[in-house]
Amino acid sequence: MRAWTDYPLIETGTAPVREVEILAYDQNKYCYISVPSLDDRRFYVKQGYLYSRPYRTTGAKDPQRPDIPLHALYDLPLWIEDAPDEEDVSLCSP
């Protein structure tokens, strides 16, 4: 599933808005993603940092924030079934 994130995956501070591919969902709060602009590196990111269109969070509650619908995430594979070895993945969580 195509999505976007502005979460700092490899840098500190402000990150660029990146297109990502959501590969799996743990049916709780984490998504397993692939990032084409980073040579398809894979990360676990909280689903609240993934958006349905390019978007930069302001930190405040934004009624226009393009969240990914939960029902769409539940259609994805469970990440536990498809997760790689721990050394191959970065866990991104504040």
C-alpha atoms as one frame of an Amber mdcrd trajectory, in Angstrom:
protein
   0.000   0.000   0.000   1.405   3.380  -0.997   1.745   6.025   1.730   3.894
   8.979   2.836   5.748   9.817   6.023   7.625  12.793   7.397   9.081  10.734
  10.240  12.898  10.998  10.610  13.943   7.487   9.632  17.715   7.948   9.371
  18.278  11.585  10.251  17.725  13.725  13.317  15.500  16.761  13.227  13.208
  17.549  10.314  12.961  14.796   7.705  11.765  15.085   4.133   8.295  13.861
   3.239   8.974  10.449   1.685   6.848   8.056  -0.297   6.832   4.583   1.286
   5.264   1.205   0.701   3.402  -0.302   3.661   4.162  -4.027   3.553   2.478
  -5.291   6.716   0.628  -4.211   9.873   0.803  -5.729  13.372  -2.903  -4.935
  13.981  -1.936  -2.831  16.965   0.111   0.259  16.062   3.191  -0.615  13.972
   3.578  -0.887  10.212   6.439  -2.537   8.384   7.474  -0.252   5.512   9.876
  -0.137   2.590  11.368   3.217   1.544  12.260   3.421  -2.186  14.237   6.669
  -1.760  16.486   4.861   0.761  17.283   1.868  -1.481  14.193   0.029  -0.227
  15.458  -0.088   3.368  12.799  -1.386   5.715  11.594   0.058   8.991   8.883
  -0.426  11.623   6.968   2.827  12.095   3.891   3.674  14.166   0.883   3.903
  11.842   0.101   7.419  13.065   3.189   8.669  11.188   1.918   7.349   7.843
  -0.382   9.378   5.605  -2.520   8.716   2.533  -1.014  11.686   0.663   2.131
  13.838   1.025   1.810  15.674   4.339   3.991  17.332   6.988   2.719  17.176
  10.540   2.502  20.410  12.489   2.490  18.747  15.885  -0.988  20.097  16.603
  -4.228  18.199  16.068  -5.048  18.782  12.427  -8.530  17.788  11.219  -7.152
  17.713   7.650  -4.430  15.147   8.470  -4.688  12.390   5.827  -4.531   9.312
   8.062  -4.465   5.832   6.545  -7.870   4.213   7.248  -7.554   1.352   9.736
  -9.735  -0.919   7.619  -7.146  -0.622   4.824  -4.326  -1.579   7.206  -6.211
  -4.673   8.380  -6.181  -5.920   4.775  -2.366  -6.094   4.893  -0.412  -9.167
   6.048   0.468  -9.464   9.727   4.006  -8.161  10.132   4.975 -11.028  12.444
   4.519 -13.510   9.598   6.627 -11.507   7.151   9.149  -9.790   9.390  12.841
 -10.168   8.534  15.574 -10.846  11.027  15.905  -8.083  13.620  19.321  -7.038
  12.291  17.814  -6.205   8.880  15.289  -3.677  10.163  15.295  -0.362  12.009
  12.643   0.275  14.638  11.494   3.892  14.497   9.575   5.003  17.527   9.704
   8.268  19.461
